Amino acid sequence: MLNILLQAAPANPEGGYSSIILIILMFVVFYFFMIRPQMKKQKEMKKFRDSIKNGDKVITAGGIYGKVKEVKETIIVLEIADNVRISIDKGSVFPNAADSNAAQKNA
């Protein structure tokens, strides 16, 4: 057993440092290309959901388009047709794609 461990150990002591540096570099790359953009996107969605007001057009996670009629602490009442209103969780609401594209062009 000891023989196997000795064979697996690098002959050059600096070889261990280069592998540690490579692992650290991989974590840095994952952070900047995967974790950080996801955190930024989540922050923008939270900001959007906190700023929802009556009259905003939104899309639910299920793909239902509607107009916000009432905003409560965790629930939004959407009007999806004349006199048809549904209550949904605030976390399942996304900005209307057409509205967000128009806002980006105006900015």
PyRosetta script that sets phi, psi and omega in degrees:
from pyrosetta import init, pose_from_sequence

init()
pose = pose_from_sequence("MLNILLQAAPANPEGGYSSIILIILMFVVFYFFMIRPQMKKQKEMKKFRDSIKNGDKVITAGGIYGKVKEVKETIIVLEIADNVRISIDKGSVFPNAADSNAAQKNA")
pose.set_psi(1, -44.2)
pose.set_omega(1, 178.9)
pose.set_phi(2, -63.0)
pose.set_psi(2, -34.7)
pose.set_omega(2, 178.4)
pose.set_phi(3, -61.6)
pose.set_psi(3, -40.5)
pose.set_omega(3, 179.3)
pose.set_phi(4, -66.3)
pose.set_psi(4, -41.7)
pose.set_omega(4, 179.2)
pose.set_phi(5, -65.2)
pose.set_psi(5, -38.9)
pose.set_omega(5, 179.1)
pose.set_phi(6, -68.1)
pose.set_psi(6, -33.2)
pose.set_omega(6, 178.1)
pose.set_phi(7, -71.8)
pose.set_psi(7, -32.3)
pose.set_omega(7, -179.0)
pose.set_phi(8, -76.4)
pose.set_psi(8, -23.6)
pose.set_omega(8, -179.5)
pose.set_phi(9, -70.4)
pose.set_psi(9, 139.9)
pose.set_omega(9, 179.2)
pose.set_phi(10, -69.4)
pose.set_psi(10, 144.1)
pose.set_omega(10, 179.1)
pose.set_phi(11, -71.4)
pose.set_psi(11, -34.5)
pose.set_omega(11, -178.8)
pose.set_phi(12, -93.7)
pose.set_psi(12, 121.7)
pose.set_omega(12, -178.2)
pose.set_phi(13, -63.7)
pose.set_psi(13, -27.6)
pose.set_omega(13, 178.6)
pose.set_phi(14, -72.2)
pose.set_psi(14, -16.8)
pose.set_omega(14, 179.8)
pose.set_phi(15, -62.6)
pose.set_psi(15, -31.5)
pose.set_omega(15, 178.1)
pose.set_phi(16, -67.2)
pose.set_psi(16, -37.3)
pose.set_omega(16, 179.8)
pose.set_phi(17, -68.7)
pose.set_psi(17, -37.2)
pose.set_omega(17, -178.8)
pose.set_phi(18, -68.2)
pose.set_psi(18, -34.1)
pose.set_omega(18, 178.1)
pose.set_phi(19, -70.9)
pose.set_psi(19, -35.6)
pose.set_omega(19, 176.8)
pose.set_phi(20, -66.8)
pose.set_psi(20, -41.8)
pose.set_omega(20, 178.1)
pose.set_phi(21, -62.9)
pose.set_psi(21, -38.7)
pose.set_omega(21, 178.6)
pose.set_phi(22, -64.5)
pose.set_psi(22, -41.7)
pose.set_omega(22, 178.6)
pose.set_phi(23, -64.9)
pose.set_psi(23, -43.4)
pose.set_omega(23, 178.0)
pose.set_phi(24, -62.6)
pose.set_psi(24, -41.5)
pose.set_omega(24, 177.9)
pose.set_phi(25, -62.1)
pose.set_psi(25, -38.4)
pose.set_omega(25, 177.9)
pose.set_phi(26, -64.2)
pose.set_psi(26, -42.1)
pose.set_omega(26, 177.7)
pose.set_phi(27, -62.6)
pose.set_psi(27, -40.3)
pose.set_omega(27, 178.6)
pose.set_phi(28, -62.8)
pose.set_psi(28, -43.3)
pose.set_omega(28, 179.0)
pose.set_phi(29, -64.0)
pose.set_psi(29, -45.0)
pose.set_omega(29, 177.6)
pose.set_phi(30, -59.4)
pose.set_psi(30, -40.8)
pose.set_omega(30, -178.8)
pose.set_phi(31, -62.5)
pose.set_psi(31, -49.6)
pose.set_omega(31, -174.8)
pose.set_phi(32, -75.8)
pose.set_psi(32, -25.4)
pose.set_omega(32, -177.9)
pose.set_phi(33, -102.9)
pose.set_psi(33, -15.6)
pose.set_omega(33, -177.6)
pose.set_phi(34, -126.0)
pose.set_psi(34, -52.2)
pose.set_omega(34, -172.7)
pose.set_phi(35, -75.1)
pose.set_psi(35, -48.4)
pose.set_omega(35, -177.1)
pose.set_phi(36, -62.0)
pose.set_psi(36, -47.0)
pose.set_omega(36, 177.4)
pose.set_phi(37, -61.7)
pose.set_psi(37, -35.6)
pose.set_omega(37, 178.8)
pose.set_phi(38, -66.5)
pose.set_psi(38, -40.8)
pose.set_omega(38, 177.9)
pose.set_phi(39, -64.8)
pose.set_psi(39, -38.8)
pose.set_omega(39, 178.4)
pose.set_phi(40, -64.6)
pose.set_psi(40, -41.5)
pose.set_omega(40, 179.4)
pose.set_phi(41, -65.0)
pose.set_psi(41, -41.2)
pose.set_omega(41, 178.4)
pose.set_phi(42, -64.8)
pose.set_psi(42, -38.0)
pose.set_omega(42, 178.6)
pose.set_phi(43, -65.1)
pose.set_psi(43, -40.5)
pose.set_omega(43, 178.1)
pose.set_phi(44, -65.4)
pose.set_psi(44, -39.8)
pose.set_omega(44, 178.6)
pose.set_phi(45, -66.0)
pose.set_psi(45, -39.5)
pose.set_omega(45, 177.8)
pose.set_phi(46, -64.3)
pose.set_psi(46, -41.4)
pose.set_omega(46, 178.6)
pose.set_phi(47, -62.5)
pose.set_psi(47, -42.7)
pose.set_omega(47, 178.1)
pose.set_phi(48, -61.9)
pose.set_psi(48, -47.3)
pose.set_omega(48, -176.9)
pose.set_phi(49, -66.1)
pose.set_psi(49, -31.7)
pose.set_omega(49, 177.1)
pose.set_phi(50, -74.4)
pose.set_psi(50, -22.1)
pose.set_omega(50, -177.1)
pose.set_phi(51, -100.2)
pose.set_psi(51, 8.2)
pose.set_omega(51, 179.4)
pose.set_phi(52, -65.8)
pose.set_psi(52, 136.0)
pose.set_omega(52, 178.8)
pose.set_phi(53, -136.2)
pose.set_psi(53, 170.3)
pose.set_omega(53, 179.7)
pose.set_phi(54, -59.6)
pose.set_psi(54, 137.1)
pose.set_omega(54, 178.1)
pose.set_phi(55, 96.2)
pose.set_psi(55, -13.6)
pose.set_omega(55, 178.4)
pose.set_phi(56, -68.7)
pose.set_psi(56, 143.5)
pose.set_omega(56, 175.1)
pose.set_phi(57, -97.1)
pose.set_psi(57, 130.8)
pose.set_omega(57, -176.3)
pose.set_phi(58, -137.6)
pose.set_psi(58, 170.5)
pose.set_omega(58, 174.7)
pose.set_phi(59, -123.3)
pose.set_psi(59, 137.2)
pose.set_omega(59, 176.4)
pose.set_phi(60, -84.8)
pose.set_psi(60, 168.7)
pose.set_omega(60, 178.2)
pose.set_phi(61, -63.5)
pose.set_psi(61, -24.3)
pose.set_omega(61, 178.3)
pose.set_phi(62, -85.1)
pose.set_psi(62, -3.3)
pose.set_omega(62, 177.1)
pose.set_phi(63, 93.9)
pose.set_psi(63, 15.8)
pose.set_omega(63, -180.0)
pose.set_phi(64, -90.3)
pose.set_psi(64, 125.5)
pose.set_omega(64, 176.8)
pose.set_phi(65, -88.2)
pose.set_psi(65, 139.5)
pose.set_omega(65, 179.6)
pose.set_phi(66, -161.4)
pose.set_psi(66, 174.2)
pose.set_omega(66, 179.6)
pose.set_phi(67, -116.5)
pose.set_psi(67, 131.8)
pose.set_omega(67, -178.0)
pose.set_phi(68, -69.6)
pose.set_psi(68, 126.5)
pose.set_omega(68, 177.3)
pose.set_phi(69, -107.6)
pose.set_psi(69, -29.3)
pose.set_omega(69, -178.9)
pose.set_phi(70, -152.8)
pose.set_psi(70, 139.5)
pose.set_omega(70, 179.0)
pose.set_phi(71, -120.6)
pose.set_psi(71, 122.9)
pose.set_omega(71, 175.4)
pose.set_phi(72, -111.5)
pose.set_psi(72, -169.7)
pose.set_omega(72, -175.7)
pose.set_phi(73, -62.4)
pose.set_psi(73, -50.5)
pose.set_omega(73, -179.2)
pose.set_phi(74, -123.8)
pose.set_psi(74, 0.1)
pose.set_omega(74, -176.1)
pose.set_phi(75, -123.8)
pose.set_psi(75, 143.6)
pose.set_omega(75, 175.5)
pose.set_phi(76, -121.7)
pose.set_psi(76, 136.1)
pose.set_omega(76, 175.0)
pose.set_phi(77, -99.0)
pose.set_psi(77, 119.9)
pose.set_omega(77, -179.1)
pose.set_phi(78, -107.4)
pose.set_psi(78, 141.4)
pose.set_omega(78, 171.4)
pose.set_phi(79, -102.1)
pose.set_psi(79, 115.3)
pose.set_omega(79, -176.4)
pose.set_phi(80, -102.0)
pose.set_psi(80, -13.1)
pose.set_omega(80, 174.8)
pose.set_phi(81, -160.1)
pose.set_psi(81, 175.7)
pose.set_omega(81, 179.0)
pose.set_phi(82, -59.9)
pose.set_psi(82, 123.0)
pose.set_omega(82, 179.3)
pose.set_phi(83, 58.0)
pose.set_psi(83, 25.4)
pose.set_omega(83, 174.5)
pose.set_phi(84, -119.9)
pose.set_psi(84, 109.9)
pose.set_omega(84, -177.2)
pose.set_phi(85, -123.2)
pose.set_psi(85, 142.1)
pose.set_omega(85, 177.5)
pose.set_phi(86, -128.9)
pose.set_psi(86, 149.6)
pose.set_omega(86, 175.5)
pose.set_phi(87, -103.0)
pose.set_psi(87, 129.9)
pose.set_omega(87, 179.4)
pose.set_phi(88, -134.3)
pose.set_psi(88, 161.9)
pose.set_omega(88, 177.4)
pose.set_phi(89, -72.4)
pose.set_psi(89, 142.9)
pose.set_omega(89, -179.2)
pose.set_phi(90, -62.4)
pose.set_psi(90, -28.1)
pose.set_omega(90, -178.1)
pose.set_phi(91, -73.5)
pose.set_psi(91, -12.4)
pose.set_omega(91, -178.4)
pose.set_phi(92, -105.4)
pose.set_psi(92, 26.6)
pose.set_omega(92, -178.9)
pose.set_phi(93, -115.5)
pose.set_psi(93, 137.0)
pose.set_omega(93, 179.2)
pose.set_phi(94, -128.4)
pose.set_psi(94, 155.4)
pose.set_omega(94, 178.5)
pose.set_phi(95, -66.0)
pose.set_psi(95, 148.0)
pose.set_omega(95, 176.7)
pose.set_phi(96, -66.0)
pose.set_psi(96, 129.8)
pose.set_omega(96, -175.3)
pose.set_phi(97, -59.6)
pose.set_psi(97, -41.5)
pose.set_omega(97, -179.4)
pose.set_phi(98, -65.4)
pose.set_psi(98, -41.4)
pose.set_omega(98, 179.0)
pose.set_phi(99, -66.7)
pose.set_psi(99, -41.7)
pose.set_omega(99, -178.7)
pose.set_phi(100, -69.1)
pose.set_psi(100, -34.4)
pose.set_omega(100, 176.4)
pose.set_phi(101, -66.0)
pose.set_psi(101, -40.5)
pose.set_omega(101, 179.5)
pose.set_phi(102, -66.5)
pose.set_psi(102, -38.6)
pose.set_omega(102, 179.4)
pose.set_phi(103, -65.8)
pose.set_psi(103, -37.2)
pose.set_omega(103, 178.8)
pose.set_phi(104, -69.1)
pose.set_psi(104, -35.5)
pose.set_omega(104, 178.5)
pose.set_phi(105, -69.2)
pose.set_psi(105, -34.1)
pose.set_omega(105, 180.0)
pose.set_phi(106, -76.5)
pose.set_psi(106, -23.1)
pose.set_omega(106, -176.8)
pose.set_phi(107, -77.4)
pose.dump_pdb("model.pdb")
